[in-house]
Amino acid sequence: MGAVLTKGPELHFATFGKKWRLTRADIRRYLEPILAEHGHVETKTPADDARQLRFNRLLGFEETGADEFYVHLTLTRLPFSKDTPCQL
């Protein structure tokens, strides 16, 4: 099971329990509307979570800042289209 939370350009995603795979269609379904409305997507990752940070960077998020708890990231475009493979 997973949860996707959004508020304006901000997006947060979490999984619970059994491992769950996020598909390219899922990524497009959640990110494209935010990109279309706000021109970017914002998220943050716990500073000590290397796996999540790697995943966000593979999606195309770029680091915009950090504090003692979080790395702040912004995405301005998807790194793949319907004709280009996702690198995840």
BELMO-V822865 format. One record per pair of residues at least 24 apart in sequence whose C-alpha atoms are under 10 Angstrom apart, sorted by the first residue. I is the first residue (numbers start at 1). J is the second residue. D is the distance in Angstrom with one decimal. If there is no record, write none. Layout:
I&J&D  I&J&D
//
This chain:
4&30&8.0  5&30&9.6  6&30&9.0  6&31&9.9  6&34&8.7  6&41&9.6  6&42&9.6  6&43&9.6  7&34&9.4  7&42&9.7  8&34&7.5  8&37&8.6  8&38&7.4  8&40&9.9  8&41&8.6  8&42&9.1  9&33&9.6  9&34&5.9  9&35&7.7  9&37&8.1  9&38&5.9  9&39&8.2  9&40&6.4  9&41&4.9  9&42&5.7  9&43&8.5  9&74&9.3  9&75&9.8  10&34&8.4  10&38&9.7  10&40&8.8  10&41&5.8  10&42&4.6  10&43&5.7  10&44&8.8  10&73&10.0  10&74&9.1  11&41&6.7  11&42&6.1  11&43&5.4  11&44&8.5  12&42&8.7  12&43&6.2  12&44&7.7  12&45&9.1  13&43&9.1  22&88&9.4  23&86&9.3  23&88&9.1  24&59&9.9  24&80&9.0  24&81&9.5  24&82&9.0  24&85&8.7  24&86&6.8  24&87&9.7  24&88&8.6  25&82&9.1  27&59&8.6  27&78&9.0  27&86&9.9  28&78&8.1  28&80&9.4  28&81&8.9  28&82&9.3  31&75&9.1  31&76&10.0  31&77&9.0  31&78&8.0  32&77&8.5  32&78&8.0  34&76&10.0  35&75&8.2  35&76&6.9  35&77&7.2  35&78&8.8  36&76&9.9  36&77&9.7  38&76&9.4  39&75&8.7  39&76&6.3  39&77&8.2  40&74&6.6  40&75&5.4  40&76&4.5  40&77&7.2  40&78&9.9  41&73&8.3  41&74&5.5  41&75&5.0  41&76&6.6  41&77&8.7  42&72&7.5  42&73&5.8  42&74&4.5  42&75&6.5  42&76&9.0  43&70&9.7  43&71&8.6  43&72&6.1  43&73&5.4  43&74&6.5  43&75&8.5  44&69&9.5  44&70&6.0  44&71&5.5  44&72&4.4  44&73&5.8  44&74&8.6  45&69&8.4  45&70&5.4  45&71&5.3  45&72&6.6  45&73&7.9  46&70&4.5  46&71&6.3  46&72&8.9  47&71&5.4  47&72&9.1  55&88&7.7  56&88&10.0  58&86&8.7  58&87&6.7  58&88&6.5  59&86&8.2  59&87&7.9  59&88&7.6  60&87&9.9
//
